[in-house]
């Protein structure tokens, strides 16, 4: 009977430790999910900033090209923009 009591006590002890470990792991998972969400939000914000900066850079470049006296370079840039607009238009018509 003593042996059976020790076995049951050991099982109860191990079960309690497993329950505690499970709780700790669930808390860790919850924390990691929160961290992941914050990182995804940061990533989205940075992607938006990059797009904004690329747009500004493109606008600045277009402005500087159009301000130059080199009409050939300005014409080339306008043609590039027209091709890009045509590609976008073709994608919209799909």
PDB file of N, CA, C and O in Angstrom, chain B, residues numbered from 101:
ATOM      1  N   UNK B 101       0.812  -1.183   0.000  1.00  0.00           N
ATOM      2  CA  UNK B 101       0.000   0.000   0.000  1.00  0.00           C
ATOM      3  C   UNK B 101       0.862   1.255   0.000  1.00  0.00           C
ATOM      4  O   UNK B 101       0.526   2.247  -0.648  1.00  0.00           O
ATOM      5  N   UNK B 102       1.975   1.209   0.729  1.00  0.00           N
ATOM      6  CA  UNK B 102       2.892   2.347   0.752  1.00  0.00           C
ATOM      7  C   UNK B 102       3.409   2.661  -0.642  1.00  0.00           C
ATOM      8  O   UNK B 102       3.503   3.821  -1.045  1.00  0.00           O
ATOM      9  N   UNK B 103       3.739   1.611  -1.361  1.00  0.00           N
ATOM     10  CA  UNK B 103       4.267   1.785  -2.716  1.00  0.00           C
ATOM     11  C   UNK B 103       3.221   2.429  -3.619  1.00  0.00           C
ATOM     12  O   UNK B 103       3.549   3.306  -4.418  1.00  0.00           O
ATOM     13  N   UNK B 104       1.981   2.006  -3.500  1.00  0.00           N
ATOM     14  CA  UNK B 104       0.893   2.580  -4.292  1.00  0.00           C
ATOM     15  C   UNK B 104       0.680   4.046  -3.922  1.00  0.00           C
ATOM     16  O   UNK B 104       0.452   4.878  -4.800  1.00  0.00           O
ATOM     17  N   UNK B 105       0.752   4.359  -2.658  1.00  0.00           N
ATOM     18  CA  UNK B 105       0.594   5.745  -2.193  1.00  0.00           C
ATOM     19  C   UNK B 105       1.695   6.641  -2.733  1.00  0.00           C
ATOM     20  O   UNK B 105       1.440   7.776  -3.134  1.00  0.00           O
ATOM     21  N   UNK B 106       2.928   6.124  -2.742  1.00  0.00           N
ATOM     22  CA  UNK B 106       4.048   6.893  -3.276  1.00  0.00           C
ATOM     23  C   UNK B 106       3.883   7.114  -4.777  1.00  0.00           C
ATOM     24  O   UNK B 106       4.183   8.193  -5.287  1.00  0.00           O
ATOM     25  N   UNK B 107       3.408   6.093  -5.478  1.00  0.00           N
ATOM     26  CA  UNK B 107       3.207   6.206  -6.915  1.00  0.00           C
ATOM     27  C   UNK B 107       2.139   7.255  -7.220  1.00  0.00           C
ATOM     28  O   UNK B 107       2.324   8.096  -8.100  1.00  0.00           O
ATOM     29  N   UNK B 108       1.027   7.204  -6.494  1.00  0.00           N
ATOM     30  CA  UNK B 108      -0.057   8.173  -6.701  1.00  0.00           C
ATOM     31  C   UNK B 108       0.439   9.580  -6.365  1.00  0.00           C
ATOM     32  O   UNK B 108       0.155  10.536  -7.086  1.00  0.00           O
ATOM     33  N   UNK B 109       1.177   9.694  -5.274  1.00  0.00           N
ATOM     34  CA  UNK B 109       1.715  10.995  -4.876  1.00  0.00           C
ATOM     35  C   UNK B 109       2.674  11.533  -5.939  1.00  0.00           C
ATOM     36  O   UNK B 109       2.665  12.727  -6.239  1.00  0.00           O
ATOM     37  N   UNK B 110       3.488  10.663  -6.498  1.00  0.00           N
ATOM     38  CA  UNK B 110       4.408  11.064  -7.568  1.00  0.00           C
ATOM     39  C   UNK B 110       3.657  11.529  -8.806  1.00  0.00           C
ATOM     40  O   UNK B 110       4.030  12.519  -9.436  1.00  0.00           O
ATOM     41  N   UNK B 111       2.590  10.804  -9.152  1.00  0.00           N
ATOM     42  CA  UNK B 111       1.780  11.184 -10.315  1.00  0.00           C
ATOM     43  C   UNK B 111       1.125  12.544 -10.073  1.00  0.00           C
ATOM     44  O   UNK B 111       1.098  13.391 -10.966  1.00  0.00           O
ATOM     45  N   UNK B 112       0.601  12.749  -8.874  1.00  0.00           N
ATOM     46  CA  UNK B 112      -0.038  14.029  -8.540  1.00  0.00           C
ATOM     47  C   UNK B 112       0.983  15.160  -8.618  1.00  0.00           C
ATOM     48  O   UNK B 112       0.691  16.231  -9.149  1.00  0.00           O
ATOM     49  N   UNK B 113       2.175  14.921  -8.091  1.00  0.00           N
ATOM     50  CA  UNK B 113       3.236  15.926  -8.103  1.00  0.00           C
ATOM     51  C   UNK B 113       3.626  16.280  -9.541  1.00  0.00           C
ATOM     52  O   UNK B 113       3.755  17.455  -9.884  1.00  0.00           O
ATOM     53  N   UNK B 114       3.811  15.268 -10.368  1.00  0.00           N
ATOM     54  CA  UNK B 114       4.179  15.504 -11.767  1.00  0.00           C
ATOM     55  C   UNK B 114       3.059  16.219 -12.520  1.00  0.00           C
ATOM     56  O   UNK B 114       3.320  17.083 -13.357  1.00  0.00           O
ATOM     57  N   UNK B 115       1.820  15.857 -12.220  1.00  0.00           N
ATOM     58  CA  UNK B 115       0.676  16.510 -12.866  1.00  0.00           C
ATOM     59  C   UNK B 115       0.635  17.991 -12.501  1.00  0.00           C
ATOM     60  O   UNK B 115       0.392  18.838 -13.360  1.00  0.00           O
ATOM     61  N   UNK B 116       0.872  18.301 -11.234  1.00  0.00           N
ATOM     62  CA  UNK B 116       0.877  19.698 -10.802  1.00  0.00           C
ATOM     63  C   UNK B 116       1.996  20.483 -11.493  1.00  0.00           C
ATOM     64  O   UNK B 116       1.806  21.631 -11.895  1.00  0.00           O
ATOM     65  N   UNK B 117       3.154  19.853 -11.622  1.00  0.00           N
ATOM     66  CA  UNK B 117       4.259  20.524 -12.315  1.00  0.00           C
ATOM     67  C   UNK B 117       3.927  20.745 -13.783  1.00  0.00           C
ATOM     68  O   UNK B 117       4.248  21.793 -14.345  1.00  0.00           O
ATOM     69  N   UNK B 118       3.283  19.758 -14.406  1.00  0.00           N
ATOM     70  CA  UNK B 118       2.886  19.907 -15.810  1.00  0.00           C
ATOM     71  C   UNK B 118       1.846  21.019 -15.980  1.00  0.00           C
ATOM     72  O   UNK B 118       1.901  21.784 -16.943  1.00  0.00           O
ATOM     73  N   UNK B 119       0.909  21.103 -15.049  1.00  0.00           N
ATOM     74  CA  UNK B 119      -0.105  22.160 -15.106  1.00  0.00           C
ATOM     75  C   UNK B 119       0.564  23.531 -14.974  1.00  0.00           C
ATOM     76  O   UNK B 119       0.226  24.464 -15.702  1.00  0.00           O
ATOM     77  N   UNK B 120       1.507  23.646 -14.046  1.00  0.00           N
ATOM     78  CA  UNK B 120       2.229  24.903 -13.860  1.00  0.00           C
ATOM     79  C   UNK B 120       3.032  25.259 -15.110  1.00  0.00           C
ATOM     80  O   UNK B 120       3.022  26.405 -15.559  1.00  0.00           O
ATOM     81  N   UNK B 121       3.721  24.272 -15.663  1.00  0.00           N
ATOM     82  CA  UNK B 121       4.527  24.508 -16.879  1.00  0.00           C
ATOM     83  C   UNK B 121       3.633  24.902 -18.051  1.00  0.00           C
ATOM     84  O   UNK B 121       3.992  25.767 -18.849  1.00  0.00           O
ATOM     85  N   UNK B 122       2.472  24.268 -18.151  1.00  0.00           N
ATOM     86  CA  UNK B 122       1.523  24.596 -19.212  1.00  0.00           C
ATOM     87  C   UNK B 122       1.061  26.050 -19.078  1.00  0.00           C
ATOM     88  O   UNK B 122       0.964  26.772 -20.070  1.00  0.00           O
ATOM     89  N   UNK B 123       0.780  26.467 -17.853  1.00  0.00           N
ATOM     90  CA  UNK B 123       0.354  27.847 -17.606  1.00  0.00           C
ATOM     91  C   UNK B 123       1.458  28.824 -17.999  1.00  0.00           C
ATOM     92  O   UNK B 123       1.190  29.848 -18.628  1.00  0.00           O
ATOM     93  N   UNK B 124       2.698  28.508 -17.628  1.00  0.00           N
ATOM     94  CA  UNK B 124       3.828  29.366 -17.970  1.00  0.00           C
ATOM     95  C   UNK B 124       3.993  29.473 -19.490  1.00  0.00           C
ATOM     96  O   UNK B 124       4.240  30.556 -20.020  1.00  0.00           O
ATOM     97  N   UNK B 125       3.857  28.355 -20.171  1.00  0.00           N
ATOM     98  CA  UNK B 125       4.005  28.354 -21.625  1.00  0.00           C
ATOM     99  C   UNK B 125       2.884  29.136 -22.305  1.00  0.00           C
ATOM    100  O   UNK B 125       3.121  29.829 -23.295  1.00  0.00           O
ATOM    101  N   UNK B 126       1.670  29.026 -21.778  1.00  0.00           N
ATOM    102  CA  UNK B 126       0.556  29.797 -22.341  1.00  0.00           C
ATOM    103  C   UNK B 126       0.800  31.294 -22.179  1.00  0.00           C
ATOM    104  O   UNK B 126       0.520  32.076 -23.087  1.00  0.00           O
ATOM    105  N   UNK B 127       1.324  31.689 -21.017  1.00  0.00           N
ATOM    106  CA  UNK B 127       1.642  33.098 -20.794  1.00  0.00           C
ATOM    107  C   UNK B 127       2.729  33.562 -21.759  1.00  0.00           C
ATOM    108  O   UNK B 127       2.676  34.675 -22.283  1.00  0.00           O
ATOM    109  N   UNK B 128       3.709  32.702 -21.983  1.00  0.00           N
ATOM    110  CA  UNK B 128       4.804  33.036 -22.911  1.00  0.00           C
ATOM    111  C   UNK B 128       4.274  33.172 -24.337  1.00  0.00           C
ATOM    112  O   UNK B 128       4.662  34.091 -25.058  1.00  0.00           O
ATOM    113  N   UNK B 129       3.401  32.272 -24.741  1.00  0.00           N
ATOM    114  CA  UNK B 129       2.803  32.337 -26.078  1.00  0.00           C
ATOM    115  C   UNK B 129       2.020  33.635 -26.230  1.00  0.00           C
ATOM    116  O   UNK B 129       2.107  34.302 -27.261  1.00  0.00           O
ATOM    117  N   UNK B 130       1.264  33.987 -25.213  1.00  0.00           N
ATOM    118  CA  UNK B 130       0.481  35.223 -25.246  1.00  0.00           C
ATOM    119  C   UNK B 130       1.397  36.437 -25.397  1.00  0.00           C
ATOM    120  O   UNK B 130       1.110  37.345 -26.176  1.00  0.00           O
ATOM    121  N   UNK B 131       2.493  36.447 -24.651  1.00  0.00           N
ATOM    122  CA  UNK B 131       3.453  37.551 -24.733  1.00  0.00           C
ATOM    123  C   UNK B 131       4.082  37.609 -26.122  1.00  0.00           C
ATOM    124  O   UNK B 131       4.234  38.692 -26.688  1.00  0.00           O
ATOM    125  N   UNK B 132       4.444  36.468 -26.667  1.00  0.00           N
ATOM    126  CA  UNK B 132       5.050  36.429 -28.001  1.00  0.00           C
ATOM    127  C   UNK B 132       4.067  36.891 -29.072  1.00  0.00           C
ATOM    128  O   UNK B 132       4.457  37.562 -30.027  1.00  0.00           O
ATOM    129  N   UNK B 133       2.806  36.536 -28.917  1.00  0.00           N
ATOM    130  CA  UNK B 133       1.792  36.990 -29.879  1.00  0.00           C
ATOM    131  C   UNK B 133       1.626  38.503 -29.812  1.00  0.00           C
ATOM    132  O   UNK B 133       1.466  39.160 -30.840  1.00  0.00           O
ATOM    133  N   UNK B 134       1.662  39.053 -28.600  1.00  0.00           N
ATOM    134  CA  UNK B 134       1.580  40.507 -28.438  1.00  0.00           C
ATOM    135  C   UNK B 134       2.783  41.180 -29.091  1.00  0.00           C
ATOM    136  O   UNK B 134       2.639  42.170 -29.808  1.00  0.00           O
ATOM    137  N   UNK B 135       3.971  40.632 -28.835  1.00  0.00           N
ATOM    138  CA  UNK B 135       5.186  41.174 -29.443  1.00  0.00           C
ATOM    139  C   UNK B 135       5.122  41.093 -30.965  1.00  0.00           C
ATOM    140  O   UNK B 135       5.515  42.028 -31.663  1.00  0.00           O
ATOM    141  N   UNK B 136       4.627  39.976 -31.469  1.00  0.00           N
ATOM    142  CA  UNK B 136       4.512  39.800 -32.914  1.00  0.00           C
ATOM    143  C   UNK B 136       3.578  40.848 -33.510  1.00  0.00           C
ATOM    144  O   UNK B 136       3.872  41.420 -34.560  1.00  0.00           O
ATOM    145  N   UNK B 137       2.467  41.097 -32.850  1.00  0.00           N
ATOM    146  CA  UNK B 137       1.509  42.094 -33.342  1.00  0.00           C
ATOM    147  C   UNK B 137       2.146  43.478 -33.384  1.00  0.00           C
ATOM    148  O   UNK B 137       1.968  44.221 -34.349  1.00  0.00           O
ATOM    149  N   UNK B 138       2.890  43.821 -32.330  1.00  0.00           N
ATOM    150  CA  UNK B 138       3.568  45.121 -32.293  1.00  0.00           C
ATOM    151  C   UNK B 138       4.581  45.227 -33.430  1.00  0.00           C
ATOM    152  O   UNK B 138       4.681  46.267 -34.081  1.00  0.00           O
ATOM    153  N   UNK B 139       5.327  44.157 -33.665  1.00  0.00           N
ATOM    154  CA  UNK B 139       6.327  44.167 -34.730  1.00  0.00           C
ATOM    155  C   UNK B 139       5.674  44.279 -36.104  1.00  0.00           C
ATOM    156  O   UNK B 139       6.196  44.962 -36.985  1.00  0.00           O
ATOM    157  N   UNK B 140       4.539  43.614 -36.292  1.00  0.00           N
ATOM    158  CA  UNK B 140       3.827  43.724 -37.567  1.00  0.00           C
ATOM    159  C   UNK B 140       3.329  45.149 -37.789  1.00  0.00           C
ATOM    160  O   UNK B 140       3.374  45.658 -38.909  1.00  0.00           O
ATOM    161  N   UNK B 141       2.857  45.787 -36.730  1.00  0.00           N
ATOM    162  CA  UNK B 141       2.416  47.178 -36.845  1.00  0.00           C
ATOM    163  C   UNK B 141       3.586  48.086 -37.207  1.00  0.00           C
ATOM    164  O   UNK B 141       3.449  48.977 -38.045  1.00  0.00           O
ATOM    165  N   UNK B 142       4.737  47.860 -36.575  1.00  0.00           N
ATOM    166  CA  UNK B 142       5.931  48.641 -36.898  1.00  0.00           C
ATOM    167  C   UNK B 142       6.339  48.417 -38.345  1.00  0.00           C
ATOM    168  O   UNK B 142       6.700  49.360 -39.050  1.00  0.00           O
ATOM    169  N   UNK B 143       6.281  47.176 -38.781  1.00  0.00           N
ATOM    170  CA  UNK B 143       6.645  46.848 -40.154  1.00  0.00           C
ATOM    171  C   UNK B 143       5.736  47.565 -41.141  1.00  0.00           C
ATOM    172  O   UNK B 143       6.208  48.112 -42.138  1.00  0.00           O
ATOM    173  N   UNK B 144       4.441  47.567 -40.870  1.00  0.00           N
ATOM    174  CA  UNK B 144       3.494  48.258 -41.745  1.00  0.00           C
ATOM    175  C   UNK B 144       3.751  49.761 -41.765  1.00  0.00           C
ATOM    176  O   UNK B 144       3.701  50.387 -42.824  1.00  0.00           O
ATOM    177  N   UNK B 145       4.026  50.338 -40.601  1.00  0.00           N
ATOM    178  CA  UNK B 145       4.328  51.769 -40.537  1.00  0.00           C
ATOM    179  C   UNK B 145       5.584  52.094 -41.341  1.00  0.00           C
ATOM    180  O   UNK B 145       5.624  53.090 -42.063  1.00  0.00           O
ATOM    181  N   UNK B 146       6.602  51.255 -41.213  1.00  0.00           N
ATOM    182  CA  UNK B 146       7.840  51.495 -41.939  1.00  0.00           C
ATOM    183  C   UNK B 146       7.645  51.314 -43.440  1.00  0.00           C
ATOM    184  O   UNK B 146       8.237  52.044 -44.235  1.00  0.00           O
ATOM    185  N   UNK B 147       6.825  50.352 -43.829  1.00  0.00           N
ATOM    186  CA  UNK B 147       6.538  50.164 -45.251  1.00  0.00           C
ATOM    187  C   UNK B 147       5.815  51.389 -45.803  1.00  0.00           C
ATOM    188  O   UNK B 147       6.097  51.831 -46.917  1.00  0.00           O
ATOM    189  N   UNK B 148       4.886  51.934 -45.029  1.00  0.00           N
ATOM    190  CA  UNK B 148       4.189  53.154 -45.455  1.00  0.00           C
ATOM    191  C   UNK B 148       5.155  54.329 -45.571  1.00  0.00           C
ATOM    192  O   UNK B 148       5.063  55.125 -46.505  1.00  0.00           O
ATOM    193  N   UNK B 149       6.073  54.434 -44.627  1.00  0.00           N
ATOM    194  CA  UNK B 149       7.066  55.503 -44.680  1.00  0.00           C
ATOM    195  C   UNK B 149       7.955  55.352 -45.910  1.00  0.00           C
ATOM    196  O   UNK B 149       8.278  56.336 -46.576  1.00  0.00           O
ATOM    197  N   UNK B 150       8.344  54.124 -46.204  1.00  0.00           N
ATOM    198  CA  UNK B 150       9.185  53.876 -47.377  1.00  0.00           C
ATOM    199  C   UNK B 150       8.453  54.286 -48.642  1.00  0.00           C
ATOM    200  O   UNK B 150       9.027  54.953 -49.502  1.00  0.00           O
ATOM    201  N   UNK B 151       7.178  53.890 -48.764  1.00  0.00           N
ATOM    202  CA  UNK B 151       6.397  54.270 -49.949  1.00  0.00           C
ATOM    203  C   UNK B 151       6.290  55.790 -50.064  1.00  0.00           C
ATOM    204  O   UNK B 151       6.421  56.352 -51.151  1.00  0.00           O
ATOM    205  N   UNK B 152       6.049  56.443 -48.928  1.00  0.00           N
ATOM    206  CA  UNK B 152       5.938  57.899 -48.932  1.00  0.00           C
ATOM    207  C   UNK B 152       7.251  58.543 -49.372  1.00  0.00           C
ATOM    208  O   UNK B 152       7.259  59.465 -50.188  1.00  0.00           O
ATOM    209  N   UNK B 153       8.352  58.053 -48.828  1.00  0.00           N
ATOM    210  CA  UNK B 153       9.658  58.606 -49.186  1.00  0.00           C
ATOM    211  C   UNK B 153      10.001  58.330 -50.646  1.00  0.00           C
ATOM    212  O   UNK B 153      10.579  59.183 -51.320  1.00  0.00           O
ATOM    213  N   UNK B 154       9.647  57.142 -51.139  1.00  0.00           N
ATOM    214  CA  UNK B 154       9.890  56.841 -52.549  1.00  0.00           C
ATOM    215  C   UNK B 154       9.078  57.766 -53.445  1.00  0.00           C
ATOM    216  O   UNK B 154       9.561  58.216 -54.484  1.00  0.00           O
ATOM    217  N   UNK B 155       7.842  58.047 -53.041  1.00  0.00           N
ATOM    218  CA  UNK B 155       7.001  58.964 -53.814  1.00  0.00           C
ATOM    219  C   UNK B 155       7.600  60.363 -53.811  1.00  0.00           C
ATOM    220  O   UNK B 155       7.658  61.030 -54.844  1.00  0.00           O
ATOM    221  N   UNK B 156       8.043  60.797 -52.642  1.00  0.00           N
ATOM    222  CA  UNK B 156       8.674  62.121 -52.554  1.00  0.00           C
ATOM    223  C   UNK B 156       9.932  62.186 -53.411  1.00  0.00           C
ATOM    224  O   UNK B 156      10.164  63.164 -54.122  1.00  0.00           O
ATOM    225  N   UNK B 157      10.737  61.135 -53.334  1.00  0.00           N
ATOM    226  CA  UNK B 157      11.973  61.099 -54.107  1.00  0.00           C
ATOM    227  C   UNK B 157      11.671  61.131 -55.597  1.00  0.00           C
ATOM    228  O   UNK B 157      12.324  61.849 -56.354  1.00  0.00           O
ATOM    229  N   UNK B 158      10.694  60.362 -56.009  1.00  0.00           N
ATOM    230  CA  UNK B 158      10.309  60.334 -57.416  1.00  0.00           C
ATOM    231  C   UNK B 158       9.812  61.704 -57.858  1.00  0.00           C
ATOM    232  O   UNK B 158      10.181  62.188 -58.929  1.00  0.00           O
ATOM    233  N   UNK B 159       8.976  62.326 -57.036  1.00  0.00           N
ATOM    234  CA  UNK B 159       8.467  63.661 -57.368  1.00  0.00           C
ATOM    235  C   UNK B 159       9.599  64.672 -57.435  1.00  0.00           C
ATOM    236  O   UNK B 159       9.632  65.529 -58.318  1.00  0.00           O
ATOM    237  N   UNK B 160      10.519  64.563 -56.498  1.00  0.00           N
ATOM    238  CA  UNK B 160      11.664  65.468 -56.480  1.00  0.00           C
ATOM    239  C   UNK B 160      12.519  65.268 -57.723  1.00  0.00           C
ATOM    240  O   UNK B 160      12.978  66.231 -58.337  1.00  0.00           O
ATOM    241  N   UNK B 161      12.727  64.018 -58.083  1.00  0.00           N
ATOM    242  CA  UNK B 161      13.540  63.704 -59.263  1.00  0.00           C
ATOM    243  C   UNK B 161      12.858  64.218 -60.524  1.00  0.00           C
ATOM    244  O   UNK B 161      13.505  64.789 -61.401  1.00  0.00           O
ATOM    245  N   UNK B 162      11.544  64.011 -60.609  1.00  0.00           N
ATOM    246  CA  UNK B 162      10.793  64.490 -61.774  1.00  0.00           C
ATOM    247  C   UNK B 162      10.898  66.006 -61.866  1.00  0.00           C
ATOM    248  O   UNK B 162      11.125  66.562 -62.941  1.00  0.00           O
ATOM    249  N   UNK B 163      10.730  66.663 -60.729  1.00  0.00           N
ATOM    250  CA  UNK B 163      10.822  68.121 -60.713  1.00  0.00           C
ATOM    251  C   UNK B 163      12.188  68.611 -61.133  1.00  0.00           C
ATOM    252  O   UNK B 163      12.298  69.572 -61.895  1.00  0.00           O
ATOM    253  N   UNK B 164      13.231  67.960 -60.644  1.00  0.00           N
ATOM    254  CA  UNK B 164      14.581  68.395 -61.003  1.00  0.00           C
ATOM    255  C   UNK B 164      14.872  68.125 -62.470  1.00  0.00           C
ATOM    256  O   UNK B 164      15.572  68.905 -63.116  1.00  0.00           O
ATOM    257  N   UNK B 165      14.344  67.030 -63.004  1.00  0.00           N
ATOM    258  CA  UNK B 165      14.556  66.729 -64.425  1.00  0.00           C
ATOM    259  C   UNK B 165      13.825  67.747 -65.288  1.00  0.00           C
ATOM    260  O   UNK B 165      14.360  68.221 -66.290  1.00  0.00           O
ATOM    261  N   UNK B 166      12.607  68.078 -64.897  1.00  0.00           N
ATOM    262  CA  UNK B 166      11.819  69.019 -65.696  1.00  0.00           C
ATOM    263  C   UNK B 166      12.357  70.444 -65.595  1.00  0.00           C
ATOM    264  O   UNK B 166      12.121  71.257 -66.489  1.00  0.00           O
ATOM    265  N   UNK B 167      13.077  70.754 -64.518  1.00  0.00           N
ATOM    266  CA  UNK B 167      13.650  72.085 -64.360  1.00  0.00           C
ATOM    267  C   UNK B 167      14.924  72.272 -65.171  1.00  0.00           C
ATOM    268  O   UNK B 167      15.335  73.406 -65.419  1.00  0.00           O
ATOM    269  N   UNK B 168      15.543  71.200 -65.578  1.00  0.00           N
ATOM    270  CA  UNK B 168      16.794  71.323 -66.320  1.00  0.00           C
ATOM    271  C   UNK B 168      16.523  71.845 -67.719  1.00  0.00           C
ATOM    272  O   UNK B 168      15.400  71.793 -68.221  1.00  0.00           O
ATOM    273  N   UNK B 169      17.568  72.341 -68.321  1.00  0.00           N
ATOM    274  CA  UNK B 169      17.468  72.858 -69.681  1.00  0.00           C
ATOM    275  C   UNK B 169      17.539  71.737 -70.707  1.00  0.00           C
ATOM    276  O   UNK B 169      17.286  71.961 -71.890  1.00  0.00           O
ATOM    277  N   UNK B 170      17.878  70.548 -70.267  1.00  0.00           N
ATOM    278  CA  UNK B 170      18.023  69.412 -71.179  1.00  0.00           C
ATOM    279  C   UNK B 170      16.643  68.859 -71.527  1.00  0.00           C
ATOM    280  O   UNK B 170      16.071  68.076 -70.769  1.00  0.00           O
ATOM    281  N   UNK B 171      16.125  69.263 -72.654  1.00  0.00           N
ATOM    282  CA  UNK B 171      14.783  68.828 -73.048  1.00  0.00           C
ATOM    283  C   UNK B 171      14.766  67.342 -73.390  1.00  0.00           C
ATOM    284  O   UNK B 171      13.732  66.690 -73.241  1.00  0.00           O
ATOM    285  N   UNK B 172      15.873  66.805 -73.837  1.00  0.00           N
ATOM    286  CA  UNK B 172      15.941  65.370 -74.145  1.00  0.00           C
ATOM    287  C   UNK B 172      15.741  64.530 -72.902  1.00  0.00           C
ATOM    288  O   UNK B 172      15.021  63.532 -72.924  1.00  0.00           O
ATOM    289  N   UNK B 173      16.380  64.937 -71.821  1.00  0.00           N
ATOM    290  CA  UNK B 173      16.240  64.204 -70.563  1.00  0.00           C
ATOM    291  C   UNK B 173      14.813  64.340 -70.035  1.00  0.00           C
ATOM    292  O   UNK B 173      14.241  63.372 -69.534  1.00  0.00           O
ATOM    293  N   UNK B 174      14.244  65.529 -70.146  1.00  0.00           N
ATOM    294  CA  UNK B 174      12.868  65.741 -69.697  1.00  0.00           C
ATOM    295  C   UNK B 174      11.907  64.911 -70.538  1.00  0.00           C
ATOM    296  O   UNK B 174      10.976  64.311 -70.002  1.00  0.00           O
ATOM    297  N   UNK B 175      12.122  64.872 -71.835  1.00  0.00           N
ATOM    298  CA  UNK B 175      11.269  64.088 -72.734  1.00  0.00           C
ATOM    299  C   UNK B 175      11.361  62.599 -72.388  1.00  0.00           C
ATOM    300  O   UNK B 175      10.353  61.893 -72.384  1.00  0.00           O
ATOM    301  N   UNK B 176      12.576  62.130 -72.099  1.00  0.00           N
ATOM    302  CA  UNK B 176      12.775  60.723 -71.740  1.00  0.00           C
ATOM    303  C   UNK B 176      12.012  60.392 -70.454  1.00  0.00           C
ATOM    304  O   UNK B 176      11.383  59.337 -70.363  1.00  0.00           O
ATOM    305  N   UNK B 177      12.063  61.279 -69.469  1.00  0.00           N
ATOM    306  CA  UNK B 177      11.367  61.040 -68.205  1.00  0.00           C
ATOM    307  C   UNK B 177       9.857  61.032 -68.415  1.00  0.00           C
ATOM    308  O   UNK B 177       9.155  60.203 -67.835  1.00  0.00           O
ATOM    309  N   UNK B 178       9.355  61.946 -69.237  1.00  0.00           N
ATOM    310  CA  UNK B 178       7.921  61.977 -69.528  1.00  0.00           C
ATOM    311  C   UNK B 178       7.502  60.685 -70.217  1.00  0.00           C
ATOM    312  O   UNK B 178       6.443  60.134 -69.916  1.00  0.00           O
ATOM    313  N   UNK B 179       8.326  60.201 -71.139  1.00  0.00           N
ATOM    314  CA  UNK B 179       8.022  58.940 -71.829  1.00  0.00           C
ATOM    315  C   UNK B 179       8.010  57.763 -70.854  1.00  0.00           C
ATOM    316  O   UNK B 179       7.161  56.877 -70.953  1.00  0.00           O
ATOM    317  N   UNK B 180       8.952  57.759 -69.916  1.00  0.00           N
ATOM    318  CA  UNK B 180       8.977  56.695 -68.906  1.00  0.00           C
ATOM    319  C   UNK B 180       7.696  56.725 -68.073  1.00  0.00           C
ATOM    320  O   UNK B 180       7.101  55.684 -67.792  1.00  0.00           O
ATOM    321  N   UNK B 181       7.286  57.912 -67.689  1.00  0.00           N
ATOM    322  CA  UNK B 181       6.066  58.049 -66.891  1.00  0.00           C
ATOM    323  C   UNK B 181       4.845  57.603 -67.683  1.00  0.00           C
ATOM    324  O   UNK B 181       3.952  56.958 -67.133  1.00  0.00           O
ATOM    325  N   UNK B 182       4.797  57.936 -68.958  1.00  0.00           N
ATOM    326  CA  UNK B 182       3.676  57.510 -69.796  1.00  0.00           C
ATOM    327  C   UNK B 182       3.621  55.991 -69.912  1.00  0.00           C
ATOM    328  O   UNK B 182       2.540  55.404 -69.853  1.00  0.00           O
ATOM    329  N   UNK B 183       4.780  55.351 -70.075  1.00  0.00           N
ATOM    330  CA  UNK B 183       4.815  53.882 -70.149  1.00  0.00           C
ATOM    331  C   UNK B 183       4.324  53.269 -68.838  1.00  0.00           C
ATOM    332  O   UNK B 183       3.582  52.287 -68.838  1.00  0.00           O
ATOM    333  N   UNK B 184       4.746  53.860 -67.730  1.00  0.00           N
ATOM    334  CA  UNK B 184       4.313  53.349 -66.429  1.00  0.00           C
ATOM    335  C   UNK B 184       2.802  53.516 -66.259  1.00  0.00           C
ATOM    336  O   UNK B 184       2.133  52.623 -65.738  1.00  0.00           O
ATOM    337  N   UNK B 185       2.269  54.644 -66.692  1.00  0.00           N
ATOM    338  CA  UNK B 185       0.821  54.874 -66.622  1.00  0.00           C
ATOM    339  C   UNK B 185       0.091  53.870 -67.501  1.00  0.00           C
ATOM    340  O   UNK B 185      -0.946  53.339 -67.103  1.00  0.00           O
ATOM    341  N   UNK B 186       0.615  53.606 -68.682  1.00  0.00           N
ATOM    342  CA  UNK B 186      -0.014  52.639 -69.587  1.00  0.00           C
ATOM    343  C   UNK B 186      -0.010  51.238 -68.985  1.00  0.00           C
ATOM    344  O   UNK B 186      -0.982  50.497 -69.131  1.00  0.00           O
ATOM    345  N   UNK B 187       1.079  50.870 -68.310  1.00  0.00           N
ATOM    346  CA  UNK B 187       1.132  49.560 -67.648  1.00  0.00           C
ATOM    347  C   UNK B 187       0.066  49.474 -66.559  1.00  0.00           C
ATOM    348  O   UNK B 187      -0.623  48.461 -66.432  1.00  0.00           O
ATOM    349  N   UNK B 188      -0.061  50.534 -65.783  1.00  0.00           N
ATOM    350  CA  UNK B 188      -1.075  50.554 -64.717  1.00  0.00           C
ATOM    351  C   UNK B 188      -2.472  50.453 -65.312  1.00  0.00           C
ATOM    352  O   UNK B 188      -3.327  49.737 -64.790  1.00  0.00           O
ATOM    353  N   UNK B 189      -2.698  51.166 -66.397  1.00  0.00           N
ATOM    354  CA  UNK B 189      -3.997  51.143 -67.057  1.00  0.00           C
ATOM    355  C   UNK B 189      -4.298  49.739 -67.577  1.00  0.00           C
ATOM    356  O   UNK B 189      -5.427  49.262 -67.468  1.00  0.00           O
ATOM    357  N   UNK B 190      -3.288  49.079 -68.142  1.00  0.00           N
ATOM    358  CA  UNK B 190      -3.476  47.715 -68.644  1.00  0.00           C
ATOM    359  C   UNK B 190      -3.806  46.761 -67.498  1.00  0.00           C
ATOM    360  O   UNK B 190      -4.647  45.876 -67.652  1.00  0.00           O
ATOM    361  N   UNK B 191      -3.158  46.933 -66.365  1.00  0.00           N
ATOM    362  CA  UNK B 191      -3.442  46.080 -65.205  1.00  0.00           C
ATOM    363  C   UNK B 191      -4.858  46.309 -64.690  1.00  0.00           C
ATOM    364  O   UNK B 191      -5.520  45.369 -64.249  1.00  0.00           O
ATOM    365  N   UNK B 192      -5.318  47.541 -64.744  1.00  0.00           N
ATOM    366  CA  UNK B 192      -6.675  47.841 -64.289  1.00  0.00           C
ATOM    367  C   UNK B 192      -7.728  47.233 -65.209  1.00  0.00           C
ATOM    368  O   UNK B 192      -8.823  46.892 -64.760  1.00  0.00           O
ATOM    369  N   UNK B 193      -7.408  47.097 -66.477  1.00  0.00           N
ATOM    370  CA  UNK B 193      -8.368  46.571 -67.449  1.00  0.00           C
ATOM    371  C   UNK B 193      -8.439  45.051 -67.456  1.00  0.00           C
ATOM    372  O   UNK B 193      -9.282  44.484 -68.152  1.00  0.00           O
ATOM    373  N   UNK B 194      -7.598  44.393 -66.718  1.00  0.00           N
ATOM    374  CA  UNK B 194      -7.611  42.920 -66.688  1.00  0.00           C
ATOM    375  C   UNK B 194      -8.845  42.407 -66.028  1.00  0.00           C
ATOM    376  O   UNK B 194      -9.025  41.194 -65.914  1.00  0.00           O
TER     377      UNK B 194
END
